[in-house]
Amino acid sequence: MRHLILSFYRDSDPALMLTSFTILFLVVAVPLLGFLYVQRTIARTPAGQGSEETSRLSVPSVPSAPTDLPLGSKRVIAESEHRIPRQKLDDNAMKVVYRLQDEGYDAFLVGGCIRDLLLGMQPKDFDVATSAHPEEAEELFRRSRLIGRRFKLLHVRFGRELIEVATFRASHDSDDNDGEHGRQAESGMILRDNVYGTIEEDALRRDFTINALYYCVRDHSIHDFANGYADIQRRQIRMIGDPEARYREDPVRMLRAARFAAKLGFEIEPGTAAPIHTLGPMLTRIAPARLFDEALKLLQSGHGEASLRQLKRFDLFRTLFPQTDAMLDSEEYPVETLVYNALANTDRRLGQGKSVTPAFLFAALLWYPMQRRLQVLLDERDQPALQCLHQAANEVLAEQVRSTAIPRRFSGPVRDIWELQQRLPRRSRADQLLTHPRFRAAYDLLLLRENSGEDLDGLGQWWTDFQNADESHRSDMQKGSRSTSSDAAPKKRRRRRKPSKPSND
């Protein structure tokens, strides 16, 4: 055999020899490489997984949450692990941190901004936590202002942007608490929270684990003292410490739990969710002005529909809008449908980068409570419909401000939007109504009412066509419209006359 092979190569043409070697390599090497690849793939595939899992080997897997450490123990998450892009950090917040560090204080970016960056979201604002006391920090920044008494903070202004700077807090059980800087009511509610401490103590004073993350600008790592990094990976909201005690300290934390669940799509940990149903009525002790701000964060931040579902789940909506909540199951008015439609409209506008106003939101949420009160007044009193509407609006708004304060700059427009609902049926005066500063908001509410099930005889479509028509067509539309008093005002129910007393004659 050896002699035959040598004779073949000695007598053959060199080109033929090259071709034969190429064919031999392909016949032997290709199957061998394929065999080795299959063996390597099998070795990497976990037991019990089939071809479907093998096809996903190129997709990076989500890292599992690390093992929890005791509360207060520090875990450092390196930049190579958390992968927050440095260009996403706010320049002005970084200036504040560096200024504090240059003066010898500890300073970190903290809270929701770090949570949102880890989730790939753009934070709305950036907060700073520092070892410097508020008065010490104020001296370092020219355009700064101390605010708050219950919880003293420093606001540092950069143009229209505010950076909030808070001093590390400690528990009220701390030796540094002389009773003046930290006080609680008998119910457990915090009345003053200005007991200062270390970063470890500050982390445990925060509400939820996902908000107790500190970004160190020196090495761009994250310091975690409450297993918040793990909870973000688990996509859960968990209270730091005993949930019932922490809710009693500040009942607004119940609203915050609902808001974070809606905004982030997280699930509230069962132990954190359990006390909310029982302690929800404590929110009535919170200042209405503060609840107004919380209501806007819940319903006017782009996740209003999801927030409403969370509020209803925990029976918290009644504390913010008791009149509306009492009518959600009404068979006479499509209250719940209008509320959801109004919130969906707000979410959509925010998603499109359009402006929204609390006046429209409150006008929609309180529309049917006002309508019900208006109908009662029309039945009881012999007064013009517009006068009854003004009184009904005043009574409903007065009742609402007991729960959530409504600043005058919003309550006035709410009344205008409601009044225009009575004036929009007057189609012969459409040109005048079109120039009203609240017309657009009133028109939007009109469409929402129709979409929610109210029969308005095609009024919304008429106004849509009128706005899109040219001048001559508008004139024809107004001339062809016949407005009656019944078009412009709610119908009065016929009052039953009292039987007259029989005459003595």
Summary of the structure (lengths in Angstrom):
residues: 505
radius of gyration: 33.6
end to end distance: 149.6
largest distance: 153.2
contacts: 1450
relative contact order: 0.06
helix: 54%
strand: 10%
